[in-house]
Amino acid sequence: MKVLKAANINPDVNRVKALVASLSEVDIDEAIKSASSLVTAAPAAAPAPAPAEKEEKKEEKKEEKKEEKKEEEFMGLGALFGG
C-alpha cells in the first residue's frame, strides 16, 4: 500500500486485501520457475501481416518502381541535351 501511495495511486483497500489473500498460497519460487520455462520454451514468432497489408505493400512497391523508372527516363533525356 505504501508503494502505491508513494506513486500517487489511491488503491482500493478491499481489492488489495483480496489480491494479497489470493496470493498467500502461491509459491513464488515455483511461479518464477514455471514462468521462465514458458518463456524459453516458446520463442515469440513475428505475426504474419494481414492480407490487406500485403496488398498495400505490393502497391507501394509498384509505385516506387514506376517513380524510379520515370527518374531514369529523365536522366536519359538530360544526357541527350548535355545535362
N, C-alpha and C positions, 0 to 999 in steps of 0.2 A: 504494500500500500504506500509506503514511503517513497518508493521509486516512482510510482505513478504520480503521486502528488508533486514530486520534485520536477516531473516533466510537464507540470500544469495540466494533468489529466485528472478529472474528478471521477473516480471509479464508483461503480455501483457495488456497495458493500455485500449485498446478497449474492451477486454474480461472482465476486471474488471468493467468497466463502464456498460457494458451490464448486468453483474450479479447484480450489485447494482440496476440498473433500474428495473430488473425483480423482485427483492425482495422488492421494495419500497411499494408495495401494500399488502404485506404479513403481517398478524397479528402474531407476534412472539409468544405471549401467546397462541393463538389458535393452532398454529402449534405444540407447545410443548405438549399441552393437547391431541391433536389428536394422536400424535406420541406415547405418553406414554400409551394411552388407547390401541393402537395397540399392543404394546409390552406385556402388561399384559393380553390382551385377547387371544393372540395366543402364547402359550409356544412353545419353539423350540423342535422339535422332532429329535431324532437321525436318521440320514439317514440309510436306510436299506443297508446292504452290497450287493455288486453286486454278481450275481451267480458265477462268476469266483472266487471271493474271498472266497465264501463258500466252493467251491470245494478244493481250496488250503488249507484252514483251516482243512478240513476233512483229506486231505492227510498228513498234518503235524501231526495231532493227531495220525493217523495210524502209522506213522514213529516213533513218540515218544513212543507209546505203544510197538512197536517192539523192540526199544532200551531198554526200561525198562525190557522187558521180557528177553532179552539177558543178561542184568546185573544180573537179578535174577538167571538165569541159571548158570552164572559164580560163583555167590555167593554160590550156592548149591554145585558146584564142589569143591570149596575151602573147604567146610565143610567136604567133603569126604576125603580130603587129609590133614586134620588137620590144615586148614587155618583160 
